[in-house]
């Protein structure tokens, strides 16, 4: 799967490189980006369109990362709490298994002790007879 991902991204970046290389005139043209707020107007100096495309892409990437970061932190808390719950349930399971073994061992152990006492008594009777 790792090799597939590397190959996939290599193909994507290769195709993007071909598009940019074949359209160098468009991407290397200079352009001004202007934003007109109601109270003020802002203009960037003349920049290549490739820089503007890269800046807009990077801005979108950062915004999407911030929005998903909140969800990832929530999921991390959920995973930790569920892990703690699993640990406590595993402890309960081991306690119940130990209790079950002690109950089985106690009842079967008493039967074994009774059998051993009976065998000893029979041996003593045989010796005395």
N, C-alpha and C positions, 0 to 999 in steps of 0.2 A: 504494500500500500504506500509505503514511503517513496519508493521509486516512481510510482504512478503520480503522486503529488508533485514530485520534482519535475517529472516530464510534462505534466499538465501546465504548471506555472511557466516552464521554459517555453512551451508552445504559445501561451498567452502573451508573454513578454516579447517573444519573437514576432508575433503578429502585430503587436502594438508598435514595435520598432520599425517594421516594414511600412505601416501606415504613416508614421511620422517621417520616415526617410523619403517616401514617395511624395509627401506633401510638405516638403521643407519650406517652400515659398509661403504657404499659408501660416505655418507655425512660426516662422521667423519674421513675419510682418510685425511691425510695432503698432501698439494700440494703447489708448488711454482708457482706463476703467474709471467711470464716474458714478458716484452714488449721490443722489439728490434727496436729502432729508428735507422736511418742511422748514426747519430753522437754519440749516446750513447745507453746503454742498461740498463734497470731497472728491478730488480727482487724484489718481495715481500718476506718477511720471510715465512717460512712454516706456512700455515694457513689451517684450516679445510675447506673442500669444501663448507660446509653450510655457512660459513662466506663469502666466495667468491660469492656464489649464492646470498646471501642477499645483499652484496655490489653492485653487478651488477644490481640487481633488483631495489635497492634504487637509483642508478645512473640513470637508465632509467626512473624511476618515476619522479625524479627531472627535467630531461631534457624535458620530455613531459609536465610537469607543467609549465616550463618556456615558451615553445612554445605556449601553450594554454593561458597563462597569457596575452600575447600581444593581442590576439584576444578578450579576455574577456574585456580588457580595451577599445578596439575600440568599442565593442558592448555597453559598459556602456555609452560611449559618445553619441552613436546613440540613445540609449534609453532616455537619458536626453534631447537631442535636440528634439526628437519626443514628449516627455512629455511637453516640453515648447510650442511646436507648438499646441498640444492639448489644453493646457490652454489658449493660445491666441485665438484659434478658438472658445472655449467655451465662452470667453469674448465677441467675436464678435456676437455669437449666442444670448447671453443674451441682448446685445445692440440692435440687430435687433428685437428681441421679444418685448422689451420695446418700441421701435420705432413703431412697428406694433400695439401694444396695445394702444399707445397714438394716433395714426392715427385713429384707430377704435373707441377709446373712444372719440376723438375729434369730429368725424363726427356723431357718435351716440349721443354723449353728446349734440351737437348742435340741433339735432332732438328732443331730450328730452326737451331741453330748449324751443324750438319753441312750442312743444306740451303743456308744462306747461304754457307758455304765452297765448296760445289760450284758454286753460281751464280757466285761470284767467279772460280773456276778456269775455268769455261766462258767467262766474259766475257774473261778474260785470253787463253784459247786463241783466241777469235774475233778479238781485237785483234791477236794475234801472227800469225794466219793471213792 
